[in-house]
Amino acid sequence: MALRRPLVALLSLAACLALVSSGCSRGDANTLKVVIADYSKDHTKPFWQSLAADYTKRTGVKVDLQVIDWNSIDQQVTTMIQNNQPPDVLNLNSFSSYARDGLLYAADEVLSPQTRGDFLPAFAQGGEFRGVLYGLPILASARAFFFNKQLFAQAGVEAPPRTWNQLVTAAARIRDSGPGMIGYALPLGPEEAQAEWSIWMWNNGGDWKKGDRWTINSEQNVQTLQFLADLANRHRVTQVNPGKTNRTDGAFQLFKDGKVGMVIGFSPLAAQLDAEGKVDYGVTAMPTNEREAVTLGVQDYLMAFKKKTNREAVRQFLELYYQPDNITRWIAAEGFLPVTKAGVDRLSANAKLRPYLEVLPKARLAPTSDPVWDKVKLDVQQNIGLAVQPGGNPRQVLDGLQQRATAAAEERR
Amino acid sequence: MYPAVELLRASVSRYSITGLYQGAVGGLNYRRLVEQDALPTVVANTLMWVIAVVGVTVVISLVLAQLLDASFPGRRVVRWAVIVPWAASLIITAKLFVWVYDYYFGALNHVLTALRLAEPVDWLGNDATVMGAMIAVGVFVSLPFTTYVLLAGLATIPGDVYEAARLDGASAWQTYRSVTLPLLGPALLVATVLNLIYVFNSFPIVWTLNDRNPGFGHDTMVTYMYKVAFKSALRDVGLAAAVGVLNLVLVLLAVVVYLRTVRWQDAQA
């Protein structure tokens, strides 16, 4: 978007928003358009390029491979669909809106029963829209609680906290152990606030939905958000302005710099910490108010777009990806978690992944099967941070989210 | 013209969150736009952003151009140095400033605390400072273009008018006010109008420096349009297209108003 000439800037912004071409979608059976999200510079593109080459060799069908960074993939995919040039195969973190719009093949149309049966049940269920599997699990991750062992020792905190009260005590001790020390790094800025919030919410007995009803402003949730606001403003154990801190360049960066006692992380953070070797860290379960700690599992999806002549080509491409050798090779390289039974068998020997694999079966997923979630997620990202700012009002923020979620749900009916 | 027509067409259409076209809706998107709670804030931000960046840029550029027009040793090097912020990509420049402004790691806070001038400030997270921080970067990247336009303007002023002024016994300030500034008029006009359009449409700086802040509290019309389309619960390209059309109208309006004011002043003079 680094556009210097104003007219060009205007016109291309207009163009990127507004191109609506008429006519039928270009389903060319000789080329498969595959759009993949960029998980890492080192592994994503090389893997998919080699898979595409293999596929072309086997089938003679060319692959138009586009690897797109997370920041702009929503925008680019929206524009493709608006222009009536949808991909054939798409990798994204949401699927149900596409299923609702009738754009996707159901799994049965493009996967063999064996491949379909190999998905871990929780993830297969997470890809269902109205009881039919559309969002094919592509990989998963689970969050875990990271703590800095050296800072714990310095502050005289013996073990990672198991409860929220212990968390407050431990965080306060770490903060007091030296100038500039941060007890807990809380990222509630727009990047990924819904993930951080989910974990705290579940560990206080709250949830996004109860049955078909959204329960974002339940009493437990108001209490949870008040607790997070108190961490920032009353106990003062977080970094400055947690409602305006993003995860990657904020909370993670501070933890990697050894300034932070505790943060919620995932396996790619562990990989970065190992590579830098600067922080001696431990990984454990979340502090909780419940009997058992809950963590967040995140799954991403592959979707197959319905076009007149592409079904066989798409089927062959997906079958190739889901061959245990291929899918496992990629997931292992990216440091994520398997979504298939074969993948779990192969990766369970990996000691680094063990803490995450152990929590994976019990990890809870966001309500991605509900198309309303695609809006709720963005709404939470854009608004929940306001509640933990000084003078913020947790109840009011949650009431707003609840009201908009309910309105969006009604609109669907 | 084609993109403008398409923008207009999109603004009277309804789209699903996926981008799927769902039919024409007439003026509905415009009616919804007017009802958005965030709109007044965003319009006020945009006014502030455009007026401050263009105003400060022009004033500083007038000084810079005058300096660079004088001959001094090393002028060539300084002239090149002024171009640098222009040559760098806006996104890279913006990211660089994110780190300069950072509360914990930023150079700015290091300097302030080392000199004991102030306590550290969360420049990009504090509601009171984020707009100022963005405006400073906006000015920084707008200076090169503006300075060079004015420098070119200075070069067109013939030497003999200065000689005449000197013979009439004008002081340096009088010469500047009654000779240089009036003759610089056309260059100043071009610089201001182009900056007006360019700063209004500037996306990367506001987007990058403001990406940590929730809500629409510090957005300008252009980042607002993007958020409406892709990054907020609205997620609506039809509504965003309506914002786009409004943007076009606003820019044209601003330019017309500016040109009229200038001509009106000319008529007075």
Interface residues (C-beta under 8 A of the other chain):
Chain A: M1 A2 L3 R4 R5 P6 L7 A9 L10 L11 S12 L13 A14 A15 L17 A18 L19 V20 D74 Q75 V77 T78 T79 M80 I81 Q82 S97 Y98 R100 D101 L103 G180 L188 G189 P190 E191 A193 Q239 V240 N241 G243 K244 T245 N246 D249 G250 Q253 L254 D257 K259 P371 D374 K375 V376 L378 D379 Q381 Q382 N383 I384 G385 L386 R404 A408
Chain B: P3 A4 E6 L7 L8 R9 A10 S11 S13 Y15 S16 I17 T18 G19 L20 Y21 S89 L90 I91 V98 Y103 Y104 F105 D122 L124 G125 N126 L194 I197 Y198 F200 N201 F203 P204 W207 D211 R212 N213 P214 G215 V222 M225 Y226 K227 A229 F230 K231 S232 A233 R235 V237 A240 A241 G244 N247 L248 V251
